[in-house]
Amino acid sequence: MPVRVVAMITIDENEPLALARYLDVTTPLLEAAGAQIINRFTLNEVVVGHKPAKTVVIVQYPSREAVSVVFDSQQYKDIMTVRDTAFLDYS
């Protein structure tokens, strides 16, 4: 059964090299897992509460196991410090 993961992110515009490195590693991981970005949008205003991030990305994986293939991989674990540099918010 397909699984959708919602990532709420704010890119650190001062760290373009970190973002490029993160995408260089994660794009092939997503492709190998059969995942695809199905929607991406910018949060311009919040009616109630606070703005949790600037951008929302929805990624669809073919299964829960495919999600684990990406996030439990050594390649992903190795790039986490770069992720933390590339994004001001990532949840």
Phi and psi in degrees as a GROMACS rama.xvg file:
@    title "Ramachandran Plot"
@    xaxis  label "Phi"
@    yaxis  label "Psi"
@TYPE xy
-61.6889  147.141  PRO-2
-126.67  136.109  VAL-3
-109.044  133.383  ARG-4
-113.216  129.996  VAL-5
-104.205  120.976  VAL-6
-109.199  125.766  ALA-7
-107.502  114.784  MET-8
-132.424  155.298  ILE-9
-133.468  115.7  THR-10
-74.7362  137.054  ILE-11
-82.3908  103.78  ASP-12
-61.8793  -16.749  GLU-13
-86.837  0.367878  ASN-14
-127.702  54.7863  GLU-15
-63.9027  -30.5168  PRO-16
-70.1571  -37.5345  LEU-17
-65.6821  -41.5654  ALA-18
-63.4711  -44.3006  LEU-19
-60.6358  -43.3591  ALA-20
-64.2354  -43.0296  ARG-21
-59.2014  -46.8061  TYR-22
-67.8343  -34.187  LEU-23
-60.5402  -33.6416  ASP-24
-87.3074  -44.7792  VAL-25
-77.7613  -29.8846  THR-26
-59.385  -50.2962  THR-27
-64.2657  -31.9393  PRO-28
-62.6909  -45.3619  LEU-29
-62.9307  -44.9693  LEU-30
-61.2864  -43.9385  GLU-31
-64.374  -31.0999  ALA-32
-84.1106  -5.20339  ALA-33
78.6021  20.0329  GLY-34
-88.9816  153.486  ALA-35
-146.896  144.274  GLN-36
-73.9038  122.145  ILE-37
-104.106  -16.6083  ILE-38
-162.254  147.608  ASN-39
-148.02  130.95  ARG-40
-150.803  158.779  PHE-41
-97.7097  136.676  THR-42
-86.3757  113.471  LEU-43
-92.5585  -34.6891  ASN-44
-154.666  155.486  GLU-45
-118.672  131.27  VAL-46
-79.3549  -43.8861  VAL-47
-130.728  135.813  VAL-48
89.73  -159.498  GLY-49
-110.808  162.152  HIS-50
-80.6942  109.858  LYS-51
-76.1433  -23.8411  PRO-52
-166.831  169.46  ALA-53
-86.7985  -32.4378  LYS-54
-132.24  144.975  THR-55
-118.01  130.314  VAL-56
-122.617  129.456  VAL-57
-110.655  121.98  ILE-58
-115.134  129.897  VAL-59
-103.321  129.039  GLN-60
-109.974  152.256  TYR-61
-69.1027  -21.0717  PRO-62
-163.147  169.983  SER-63
-65.3087  -34.2599  ARG-64
-63.1203  -36.6004  GLU-65
-65.0894  -35.4147  ALA-66
-61.5747  -45.6383  VAL-67
-63.3013  -36.5858  SER-68
-56.5612  -40.7195  VAL-69
-74.8342  -58.3843  VAL-70
-75.9944  -19.6566  PHE-71
-95.7807  -2.2041  ASP-72
-70.6707  151.39  SER-73
-64.356  -34.8279  GLN-74
-60.6351  -41.3659  GLN-75
-69.9505  -43.3623  TYR-76
-59.6987  -37.7026  LYS-77
-69.3782  -22.3665  ASP-78
-98.5594  0.176387  ILE-79
-62.4039  -36.3937  MET-80
-68.7126  -33.8958  THR-81
-68.0116  -41.4597  VAL-82
-56.1596  -44.7737  ARG-83
-66.5495  -22.6942  ASP-84
-83.2273  -38.2258  THR-85
-71.586  -26.4918  ALA-86
-121.697  136.233  PHE-87
-76.1465  -36.4964  LEU-88
-132.276  137.719  ASP-89
-153.726  104.002  TYR-90
